[in-house]
Amino acid sequence: MIRRAGSTVRDGEQLALPFTQPAAMATTLEPISVRIADAIRLTGIRRSKLYELIASGDLETVKIGRCTLVPVASLHALIERARQGRL
């Protein structure tokens, strides 16, 4: 047995850090924006077409410093408009 700060730990037992959660309780965070390369992978749209959609205003981007981000909501809206034939 090992004593640690007022608690007893048996041999082979692992200590859990106070900020960890069991895997079943962990929450999956969905991104609110992605980089251009990730937007290409997520949608399957070619890079040149994606930049055309950005230039035409059909796809929103956010510039933070040198990083160009595409809001995921904008990608969802783009795909939905395409599904409805409004693109």
C-alpha distance (Angstrom), angle and dihedral (degrees) to the residues before:
residue distance angle dihedral
M1 . . .
I2 3.78 . .
R3 3.79 123.0 .
R4 3.79 117.5 -143.0
A5 3.80 125.6 177.4
G6 3.78 97.0 -38.9
S7 3.81 97.7 -35.4
T8 3.76 133.4 94.4
V9 3.80 121.2 -133.0
R10 3.79 121.8 -166.3
D11 3.81 121.6 -139.0
G12 3.82 111.4 -82.1
E13 3.82 93.2 18.9
Q14 3.80 115.4 121.9
L15 3.75 124.8 -135.0
A16 3.78 115.4 -127.4
L17 3.77 119.0 -143.6
P18 3.81 112.8 -121.0
F19 3.82 93.2 -115.8
T20 3.80 98.8 49.8
Q21 3.79 123.0 102.3
P22 3.76 129.4 -156.5
A23 3.81 111.5 -97.0
A24 3.81 91.3 -111.3
M25 3.82 91.0 58.5
A26 3.82 97.2 44.0
T27 3.79 114.2 113.0
T28 3.75 122.9 -136.6
L29 3.77 111.4 -131.9
E30 3.77 116.3 -147.5
P31 3.80 115.4 -148.3
I32 3.79 118.6 -112.8
S33 3.79 91.2 -153.1
V34 3.79 139.2 15.0
R35 3.79 136.1 -160.3
I36 3.81 120.6 -103.0
A37 3.82 93.2 -99.9
D38 3.81 90.8 52.8
A39 3.82 91.8 47.3
I40 3.81 88.1 54.3
R41 3.80 91.5 51.0
L42 3.81 93.9 44.5
T43 3.80 95.9 50.0
G44 3.78 102.7 29.3
I45 3.81 89.4 -130.7
R46 3.81 116.2 142.3
R47 3.80 117.4 -110.5
S48 3.82 94.4 -113.0
K49 3.82 92.2 50.7
L50 3.79 91.1 48.3
Y51 3.81 90.4 53.6
E52 3.84 89.5 48.0
L53 3.83 89.3 53.7
I54 3.80 89.9 49.4
A55 3.84 92.3 48.8
S56 3.81 92.2 48.7
G57 3.81 92.1 49.9
D58 3.81 93.8 -115.9
L59 3.80 90.8 117.4
E60 3.78 123.2 44.3
T61 3.79 122.2 -138.0
V62 3.77 133.9 -173.7
K63 3.79 120.9 -148.8
I64 3.80 116.8 -150.5
G65 3.77 110.3 175.9
R66 3.80 105.9 -50.6
C67 3.80 93.0 -25.1
T68 3.80 119.1 101.0
L69 3.79 113.1 -155.7
V70 3.79 129.4 -170.5
P71 3.82 114.8 -149.6
V72 3.80 109.8 -124.8
A73 3.82 89.0 -136.1
S74 3.81 88.0 59.8
L75 3.82 90.1 53.3
H76 3.81 90.7 50.1
A77 3.82 90.8 48.8
L78 3.81 91.2 48.7
I79 3.80 92.8 52.5
E80 3.81 91.6 45.5
R81 3.83 91.7 51.5
A82 3.81 89.1 49.3
R83 3.82 90.5 50.5
Q84 3.79 89.9 53.2
G85 3.80 91.8 47.9
R86 3.80 93.9 -114.8
L87 3.77 97.3 121.9
